[in-house]
């Protein structure tokens, strides 16, 4: 690590940056402005969760607190908000080696949250481009997915994901589906209408919709995985495996 890197207070990333050094130094995850934006966005995302939780305690609300925390949107945004705070408070060297893979999973879940809301959950009369939403919904379905994509695409990363990473990311959505059906069978409440076999069309409709959702998850998962590895290639070239790094002129 050179004197310029030392004076900037940036910790070396592992594996090291080997390409486009100036740009990747400017977008280093330890940059104060990146850390500040992550903390600020994380607080806003979590504040939206708190607002939804408070509203769920009010009489006449559509869901109660346990039902609220059964929603994919709330679970994904809660995890994403906490991940942003952790990424903002800790230096990259203080995070585990698998952190980028975990963050990539959250990017997938947030992107799918936005897509599923527009396609399957939003009222039919609501335009997909509208920003005229209940503010926690605006944060969770518009702001958080956008921040997730921008962070994944722009901030310097050098850890490549293995070919099977997109499939591993699907583990949580599959568990969520099974949990949602088990809960619905137990108490009759299904988190989303497209998962409810008691509505018109029954299980054939539910399974057809679920198959389409899982296919979309897999397609987007592959795209997020490829985008992450493309970003790594801009910093580490064909390297990026977690091996003992050779000396690097970067930082």
Secondary structure, DSSP 8 states (H G I E B T S, - for coil): --HHHHHHT----SS---SSHHHHHHT-TT-HHHHHHHHHHHHHHHHHHHHHHHHHTSTT-SS-HHHHTTSHHHHHHHHHHHHHHHHHHS-GGGS-TTHHHHHHHHHHHHHHHHHHIIIIIS-TTS-TT---S-HHHHIIIIIHHHHHHHHHHHS-------TTHHHHHHHHHHHHHHHHHHHHHHHS--SSGGG-TTSTTHHHHHHHHHHHHHHHHHHHHHHHHHHHHHHHHHHHTT--SSS-----S--
